[in-house]
Amino acid sequence: MPALQSARYALRGAVARYFERPAAGFLARIGFTPTRATLAGLAVTGGAGYFAATGAFWTAGLLNAGGALFDLLDGAIARRQNS
């Protein structure tokens, strides 16, 4: 179990270093606030629900992943802006 925990921390660090911090910095520079990121994620995930209801499961899955990315980034933007 400790090896699995170590791998999880390593993966989380890599995601933060190579994706989360640069993407949050870009979104903060273009005026995204944490609230806007949350609302964008909600809208994208709502669209995923629509596509899932109509049977377009691949599209729904991709949109759901996009909504999850906004959920990841809203906290990073808040930490960056100290809000």
C-alpha positions in Angstrom: 0.0 0.0 0.0 2.8 2.6 0.7 4.1 2.1 -2.9 0.7 2.8 -4.3 0.4 6.0 -2.1 3.8 7.1 -3.3 2.8 6.6 -7.0 -0.3 8.6 -6.4 1.6 11.5 -4.9 4.1 11.4 -7.8 1.3 11.4 -10.4 -0.5 14.3 -8.6 2.7 16.3 -8.5 3.3 15.8 -12.2 -0.3 16.8 -13.1 0.1 19.9 -10.9 3.5 20.9 -12.4 2.8 20.2 -16.1 -0.9 20.9 -16.4 -2.7 22.5 -13.5 -0.4 25.4 -12.7 0.2 26.5 -16.3 -3.5 26.1 -17.3 -4.6 28.0 -14.1 -2.1 30.8 -14.9 -3.4 31.1 -18.4 -7.0 31.2 -17.3 -6.3 33.7 -14.6 -4.5 36.0 -17.1 -7.4 36.0 -19.4 -9.8 37.0 -16.6 -11.2 33.7 -15.4 -12.2 33.7 -11.7 -12.7 30.6 -9.7 -16.5 31.2 -9.9 -16.4 31.4 -13.7 -14.4 28.2 -13.8 -17.0 26.5 -11.6 -19.8 27.7 -13.8 -18.1 26.7 -17.0 -17.6 23.2 -15.5 -21.2 23.0 -14.5 -22.3 24.1 -18.0 -20.0 21.6 -19.7 -21.2 18.8 -17.4 -24.8 19.8 -18.0 -24.1 19.4 -21.7 -22.6 15.9 -21.0 -25.9 15.0 -19.3 -27.9 16.0 -22.3 -25.7 13.9 -24.6 -25.9 11.0 -22.3 -29.7 11.2 -22.2 -29.7 11.2 -26.1 -27.4 8.1 -26.2 -24.3 9.9 -27.4 -22.1 8.3 -24.7 -18.7 9.0 -26.2 -19.5 12.7 -26.6 -21.0 12.7 -23.0 -17.8 11.1 -21.7 -15.6 13.6 -23.4 -17.6 16.5 -22.1 -17.7 15.1 -18.6 -13.9 14.9 -18.7 -13.8 18.5 -19.8 -16.1 19.5 -16.9 -13.8 17.6 -14.5 -10.9 19.7 -15.8 -12.7 22.9 -14.9 -13.4 21.4 -11.5 -9.7 20.7 -11.1 -8.7 24.2 -12.2 -11.1 26.3 -10.1 -9.2 25.5 -7.0 -5.9 26.2 -8.7 -7.1 29.6 -9.9 -8.3 30.4 -6.4 -4.9 29.5 -4.9 -3.2 31.6 -7.6 -5.4 34.6 -6.8 -5.4 34.0 -3.0 -9.2 34.0 -3.0 
